[in-house]
Amino acid sequence: MGNKFTRRRFLTAVSAGAAWIALTAAPGCKPATHTRASGAPQQSKYAQSFRSRPDLSPPTIDVTTQAHQSTAPGYIFVAPKRGGAGLGGWTILDDRGQVVWFRPNQSARHAMDFKVQNYRGRSVLTWQEDEYVIADSSYREIARARAGNGYEGDHHEFLITPEDTALFTIYGWVRRDLSPVGGPKDGGVRQGIVQEVEIETGEVLFEWHSLEHVDLDETYAKPSDDRRSGIDYFHINSIDVDHDSNLLISARNTSTVYKIDRKTGEVMWRLGGKKSDFEMGPGTPFAYQHDARRQPDGTITIFDNGTTVFENGHPKAVEESRGIVLELDEEEMTAVLMREYTHPDKQFADAAGNMQVLPNGNVFIGWGRALVFSEFSKDGELLFSASFPPDFSPQDGSYRAFRFPWNGHPSDQPAAVAERASEDEVKVYASWNGATEVATWEVLAGSSPHQLESVGSFPRDGFETAMLVRTAEPYVVVRAKHRSGQVLGATGPINL
């Protein structure tokens, strides 16, 4: 009988005052503090709110190009930063831009590099906060990795290797005479450091320092660019394991991708920049790039930020970013542009961004500070695109964006709010943060918590489903059900 109550009728019946709230926070999801510090920014009007989970306020996502039937399966993974809008956190979205899971960022550091990786033979979630976190499909933390040798890990990269070790980036500050590059004699240099550690023990297995292998004269940065009277000459931003187990390292401020011997640390070759070992073919020069990855077919993909391209050694400003696919001949030492991906709206990311090749050949691109994320066919057709709220600053967006298959099974139970709409009608709001298998919600009512009967079933409708059922009974329970009819979880009894 409950199904005859439409969503429109329900929404017109909404009134204030919930009788009882069943809330069980997911692991790591502590209720937000609602007191506002003096001078703190007002909450964004683009923040979402949920009756069943008032502690969650993810940003509204604007889907500008609806998902095409050719888009790859899976969910979208983004991590908007803290920012002025106050909506930062690790976020899983569906193709409608609806939240599937949201973990608000309680840390003083930005939410960064949220993705699915493999650890010990199973899919896990990983992200960086104060340390590097690994969580299982129930969203429970199962491991942490951290830098060794007295260093603090950086947010740009956290990569789990096939050997279940962790590779991550570190920024190290070193005093250095900068007069050869126009800086002070008592200046300093931020160098890029790579560490590989054993996750379980924290033992450092490999450590690489850019200053031991890459000179200052390779940089395009200037000492005046750094606020600490120094120079961020390298700016490491990605690490990848090549097919031969050596490492590919992207350095933004030298506009170069380096191949590093994983045993000796020696530079095996340079791609791009001032000292490229490759002859860069037409369309191949890139600048201030991110996310250099070796693909299974041997090509290398790069997110070219497009701040500058270099022609005959001279910079030329180009304010459009792109994803590129390069074929390298490592005998003839030539680089050829195979494909490039640009957005119809000419997105420009002066920083951040990534390019992910999906299993079906599609390409997913996070446009960094352009605040957009998109999916393309292999041939470059735009299949999906979405953006963060218009009141986000460029620094508020997601450093990277991905698409991955994911099955989430939260260890907590669903959350619900129920309130009396009339003597014989009850309004119910239900959600389950992170549950990916819920197809329908079933509402049960009865005279006691132990005497309940179904009064209506409703298809899941986004993160929170609103339902109106006809019952005068004093107790309500909401059950989450799989499309097969299996009950996945249930709220406790709600006493109206």
N, C-alpha and C positions, 0 to 999 in steps of 0.2 A: 504493500500500500504506500510505502514511503517513496517509491519511484515516481509517483504522480506529482510530487512537489518539485517543480523546476528550480534551476539555479536562480532565474530571475525572480520567481516568487520568494525564494529564500532571501535573496538580497534585499528585497523590499520589506521583509519582515524583521531585518536585523535591528536589535535594540541593545541598549547598554546593560552591562552587569552579568558576568558569568557566575553560575552557581558554584562551580567547582572546577579546578584545573588539575589535570594529571600531567605532570612534566617530569621527565627523566632525562637529564642532559646526557648527550653522547660523550664518550671519553674525550677529554680535552676541551669540551664545550661548556665552560663555566658561564652561568648567567651574567649578562653584562651589568655593570653598575649604572644606575640611571641618574645618579647625581651628576651635575655638570660643573666642572671647575670654572672658576671665574675667568672670563675672557676666552673660554674654549669655543671653537666654532660650532655653529648651530648644526643640528643633524640635517643632512641633505634631504631635500624633498623627493629625491630619487631613491631613498632607502626603502626597501620593502619591509613590511611588518606582517607578523603572523599571530593570530589569536592563540594558537596552540603552542607557539614558541616565541614569546615576546622577547627572549634574550637574543634572538637572531635578527640581524638587520643587513642582509646582503644588498648590494647595489642592484638597481633595475638594469637589465640588459636589453638593448634595442636591437632586435634582429632586422637588419635592413635588406638582406637578401635571404628569403626563406630557403630552408634546406631542400636541395634537389634530390630526386630519387636516386641519383648516382653518388650522393655523399657516402662516405665510409661509415660503417657501423661504429657505435661507441659514443661516449660522452666527451664533453669539452672540459678541460682542466685549465683554470686560470687562478691567479693569486694577486688580486688588486692590492696595492700597498696601503699603508695606513692613510696617508694623505689627509688633506683638509676636510674631505667628505666624511671621514671616520667610518668607512665601509670596508676596511681592509680585512682580508682573510683568505683561507684556502677554500676554493669553490669548485664544485662539479656542477655542470649545466647540461641540460638536454638541448635538442636542436631548436626548441622554441625559446631558448634563453631562460627557461625555468630552472630554479635551483633544485638540485638533487641532494647535495650535501654542502654544508657551510660550516667552517670552523673559524670563528672570529679570531683575529690576531690580538692577543693580549700582551704581546711582547713590545719592547721599545724599538725592536728592529723590524724592517720591512718583511712582509710575507713574500717569499721568493721560491722559484724553481719547483713548482708543484707538479708531480707527474707520477705515472705508473712505471715501475721497474720490476725486474726479476731478482729475487733473493731467495736462495736455498730452494730453487725450483718452483717458486710460486709467485704470483703477481702481488706486489705490495705498493702502497703509497709511500712516496718520499717527499720530503720538503726540508727547507732550511729555516731555522729560527735562531735561537742562541747556539744550537748545535744542529747536527744533521739527523733527522728523524725518519724512522722506518715504521710503518703501521700496516697491520694486516687487513683483511677484508671486513673485519668487524670494527675497524677504525681504532683498534687498540694498539698502542705503541709496543713494538716488540724488540726494538734495538735503537741505539744511538751511536753515531760515529762522531769523532772530534779530532781536531788537529793535534799533532804531537810536537815534541821538541820546543815547547814553549810558545808556539804560534796559535793564533786564533783563526779559525776557518772563515772564509769569505763566502758571500751569498751567490756568486756567479755560477758555480757548477758543483753538483753532487752527483757523481756517476758511480753506480755499482757495476763492477766488472764481471765478466763470466766466471772469474775465480772467487766471487763473493767478497772481494776487497772493495774499498772505497777510494775514489779519486776525487780530490777537490782542490779548489783554488785558494790561494792565500795572497794577501798583499803585505809586503814587507818594506818598512821604511829604513833607509840606509843613508848615513851622512856621506856626502860626496861633493867634490869640487865641480861646480857646474859652469865654470868660466868657459870651457870649450864649446858649450851650447848656449852661451849668452846669459848664464845665470850667475849667482853669487858663488864665491869660493867656499863659503861655509853653508852651502845649500844641502839639499837632500834629494833622494830618488826613491820613488815607490816602485819596487820591482815585483814581478810576478813569480809566485812560487807554486809548484805542484807538489802535492803529497799523495802518496798511496799508503793507506793504512789497513791493517787487519781489523775488521769491524769488531770482532769479539774482544780482542785484547788491546786494541789501540796501538799496537806495534807499528812503527813507521817502517815501511818496506822500501820506499823510494822517495827521494826528495830532489827537486830540480829548482835552481835559482836562475832567473833570466839574466841577471847581470854577469854571471859566469860564462855566458854563451852569446849574448846579444848586446852589442855596444850601444851607447847613447846615440850615436850618429844615425841609427836606423829610425829614430822616432820622428813623427811629424808634430809632436806636442812641443810647447814652449814652456820654459820655467815660469813665465808669468801666468800660465793657465792654472797653476796650482796655488791654492790659498796659503800653503805652508812654506812659502819661499823655497819650493822644490819643484820637482817635475814628476808627473805620473807618466813615465816614458813608455811603458809597455802596455798596461791595462789588460791583463789576461781576462778572458771572458768565456772560454769554453775549452773542454778537454774531451778528446774522443780516443778510443782504442782502435788503431788501424788493423787491417787484416793480418799483418805480420806481428801483431801484439805491441808494436811501438806506438807512440802517442802523437796525435795531432793537437796542436795548441793554437788557438786564435788569440791574437793580440791586437786590440782595437787601435792603439796609438802608434803602432808601426804599420798598420794596414797590411799585416802579413799573417799567413798561416805557416806554422813551423812543424816539421816532422822531427820528433825527438827520439833518439835511441833510448829505450826504456832501461837499458843496463848501464850505459856510460853517461847518458845525459847530453851527448853531442848532438848538434843540429845536423840532421841528415839532408834536409833541403828546406828552402824558403819558397813559398808561393805568394807572389805579390809583393808590394812594398818597394823600398829603394834598392834592395839587393836580391831581387827574385832570381832563383835558379832556373825558372821556367820562362820561356818566351811566351809572353801573354798575347794570345790571339785576339782578334776583334771582339769587343764586348766583354772580355774577361776581366779587365781591371776593376777592382773593387776597393772600397775605402771604409775605414772605421767599422769593419764588419763584425758580425757575431755568428756563433753557432756553426762552426765548421765541422762537418760530419762525413765520414766515409760511408758510402752506400754499398749494399751487397753486390751491385753490378760494377763496382770499382770507381764510379764517379764520386765527386766530392760536391756536397751541397753547402751553400753559404748564404746567410742573410746579409745582403749588401745594403748597409744603411743609406748609402747614396749621398752622404754629406759632401763628398768630393770624389771625383774620379781623376785619374792621373793620365795625361796624354803627353808622351815624349818627356816625361819627368816633370811636367808642370801641372799644378792643380787646376781643375775646372769645376766650378760649383754645379751640382746637379741635385735639386731638391725633390728627389723621388726615390723611394726605397724599392728593393726588388729581392726576390729569391732567385738564386742562380744555381745551375747544375753545370759543373765543369768536368771535362774528361782530360785526364793527365796522361801524357806519354812519358813515363819515367826513365825511358832510355834515350829518346830524342829530346826530352825536357821541354815539351811544349804543352800549353794549356789551351783547350778549345771550349767555347761556350756551346753547350748542347741545348739548353732551354733556359728561359727566364720567366719569372712570374711577377706581374705588376697588377696593381689594383685599378679598376676603372676610374676610381676617384683619386688616383695618383697619391697614394698614401706616402707620407714622409715621416720617418722615425729618425730623429737626430741621435737617438740612443736606444738601446735594448732591441728586442726582436729575435725571432727564430724561424726556422724552416724545418718542417717535419714531413718526411716522405711516408705515406701511409701504406699498409699492406696491399691495398688494391691499386696502388700507383698514384692515387690522388696526393695532393700536397696541402698541408695545413700550415698557415703562416700566422704568427703573432706579430703584429706591426708595431710592437714596442710602444714608444711614446706617442704614436699616432692614435692609440686607444682603440684599435680595431683588431679583430681576428677573423680569418677567412679560410675557406677551403676551395681549392681549384682542382679541376680534372688534370690529368697528366698533360693534356694539350693546352691548358691554361684557361679553360672556361671557369668563370666564377660560379661555384655551386652553393656557397653559403657565406654570409658575412654578418657580423654583429659588432656592436660597439658599447663601450662603457658610457655612463651618464654624461650629459653635456657639461655638468658642473665639475667634472674631474679635471684636475690639472694634468699636464703630460706626465708628471712624476707619480700620479696616483694609479696609473694603469698597471697591467700585469707585465712583468719582465719577459716572460715567455708565455705561450699558449699552446696547448696540445689537444689531440683527440686520441682517446684510448678506449678499448673495450674494458668494462669494469662491472663486477658483480659485488655489490655492497650488502652486508648482512650485519646491521648494527647490533651490538651486544646489549643495548638498552631496549626498552619497549616503546611502542607508539605513544605519542602525546595527543591529548584531546581536551577540548573545552566544550561543555554542554550547558545550555541555559534554556529556561522555559520561555517559549514564545507566546503560548496561550495555555489554557487548561489542558488541551489535548495535543499540543504541538511542542516539539523540542528542536532547538537549533544546535547543531554539532559541527565543530571544526576539528579535523584530524590531520596529523602529519607524522612522518617518521624520518628523521634526518639521516640521510645516507642510504635508505633502503631502496634498492633498484628493482626488486621483484614484485612490488605491490601492484596488483591490477585493479582490485576493488576494495572498498571499505564496507563492512557490514556493521550495522548498528543493532544492538540487542537491548531490550528493556524488560523490566520485571518488577515485581513487588519486593524482591530482596536480591542481594548479590548472587544468590544461589538458585534463583528461579527467573531465568531470562529467556526470552524468545526473540527471534529476528523480527525487526520492524522495518527493515529496508536495506538494500544494497546499492552502492553508488560507485561508478567508475572513478578511479583516481584522477584528480584534476589538478596537476601541478604539485608544487611542494605541499600546499595545504588544500584539502578538499572541504568544501562547505556543504552541509547536508541538513535537510529539514524532514523530520519524521513525525508521524502521528502516534502519540502515546501519552497517557496520563500517569504512567507508572513512575515511581520515585527513583528507580535505579537504571543507569545506562552504562553499557560497555561497548567499546568500538574494537572491531577486529580487522586486522590487515590480512588480505587473502591473495594468494598467488592465482594466476590465470587458470590453473588446474583445479582451483577450489581449496587447496591446502591453506590452513590458517598459519600465517607466518609469525604473528604476534598479536597481543591484545593489551588494551589499557586496563588499569584497575577499574573497579566499579566507581561510577560517578553518582553521587547522591544529590539529586536535584532539590 
